[in-house]
Amino acid sequence: MRLRTLLGDHPGTSALKNGSIKSDLVEFDFVDYSPAHKGFKPMVREAAFDVSEMAIVTYLMAKSFNKPMVLLPNVVVARFQHGHALYNAKRGTLKPSELNGKRVGIRSFTTTTGAWLRGILANDYGVDLNSIDWVTFEDAHVAEFRDTTKRAPPGKQIIQMLLDGELDAVLGEKSEHADLKPLFADVAAEEKAWFGKHKVVPINHMVVVSRTLCEKNPEAVREVHRLIAASAQGVSAAPHFTADEMRRSLELIISYTAQQGLIPRAYAVEELFDDVTRGLW
């Protein structure tokens, strides 16, 4: 069975993508999107793939609009988020707790990194997210979501706007420019303290399958899960989560996403899966 598949080039997917892990049951027709997140919109809006990498916040939002896809318990991208927030030090120092009322840029308000960082800012630093003047550059992957943020003028680039003083800070970005500094001054210490408090490694991207595939060929879905897990096995740079670790991470990002109004309510983790994929944990 051939499956149209979107998977990025990650440490845990390389064995699958280079063909060193194979199956007699399924074959993957990999589509070329670089970076992989450019394929999330066609998956959500057009059900373009049978198997797809998917940002977890995009999946939560898609679920709220009953998009025909189901989550697999396979994590392909996970990272701490504190290093992905910048400010322009040439205009003075800026601390996370000082963001109230500031003008903050982000690629899209609905990015998973953005949702994690806003959750950290609101819940660990007391930032009033509603006081911030959010400036975005792209719409949401989920077309039905009503984005009320301000859109940057056409042609504007997020890092250049920060350098030009048109933004006070940006989320979801890194830069080597000498004037730009991490919003969290000691990123490693911040990450360590945050993990000590929450016992969570933030999940960015997991894998989804089409609802049709789950309903018509559950064995193929189980095989997809097995193959992706096998590809990551023994790869130290790939994300590795126990069931409890995955649950804690999902519970926290669900909480943040609901808190920020991206989904109508906080789902139970079990709701993210169906009868086929729930049994794969």
C-alpha angles and dihedrals in degrees: 000000000000117000125197101228139190113197125151125227101269132150090253096048101045097090090052095045096046092051099244088121113053141167137210089214105050139022125197125228099198117209119211116241118149117219094024094227089073087072095054094081095056090047093052098039102034105019084237098170140043091215124023142173106235137188107243095230090050088052092050090050092045090052091054088060093043096246111181100252136103130210124242120206091243119118115200101169127031130153145146110270106208094095092059099076125085142183134186106257091190087074094051135277122310126191126199091248090057097063096098109122093006129131109249127184127211131168092239127352089231101056115127093232088052092051091050093048094046089050090052092047094048100041103033101031104030095240116165100227091194091061092060122097100227118205118193136187104197137036124245121278087234105071095202094061113104108225112201097180123114114262117227114244114271113277095019118133121214099228093044091051089054091050091047093052094247089119128039095206141351132216127211096027141106127195139176092210110132094228095054119084134180113270087222100060099209102032097182093050092046092051092048093049092046092051090048089055101041105022088219135129105203114245115218107171132019131166130264133190129204116268088233091059091049092050098042103033114019091163090061089051091052089049092051090053091048093049095049090048090048091050091056096042113114093006105123094197092056120091113262119191132175115218090259093049092050091048093052092049093047093047092053097047090046088053093048093045092051091044090055094050096246091123127028096238142359108271123215109247090243090061091065091068134052131223091280101045096036088067093056097075 
